[in-house]
Amino acid sequence: ERTNVPLVIHGGSGVPAAQRRTLARGGQIAKFNIGTEMRQVWGAALRDALADPGAFDRVAILRATEVPLAQAARGIIAQLR
């Protein structure tokens, strides 16, 4: 209410989804930093890919993280609507 400058929520990974939605719909928040949340998803997907004892191709191992990351990003964006 005090500014007409779009704001950024730093540390957005710790903000509950319902609160993010409320902030996003309020119109003043232009960006949510969710890097920690995305790195957690990436780390879990990477650990899953590395759990395969036959995995050796680094490109294939890293490719296995793409779908979980995309799904997480889509889910977070959907929560803001």
Sequence and secondary structure as in RCSB ss.txt:
>XXXX:A:sequence
ERTNVPLVIHGGSGVPAAQRRTLARGGQIAKFNIGTEMRQVWGAALRDALADPGAFDRVAILRATEVPLAQAARG
IIAQLR
>XXXX:A:secstr
    S EEETTGGGS HHHHHHHHHTS EEEE  HHHHHHHHHHHHHHHHT TT   HHHHHHTTHHHHHHHHHH
HHHHT 
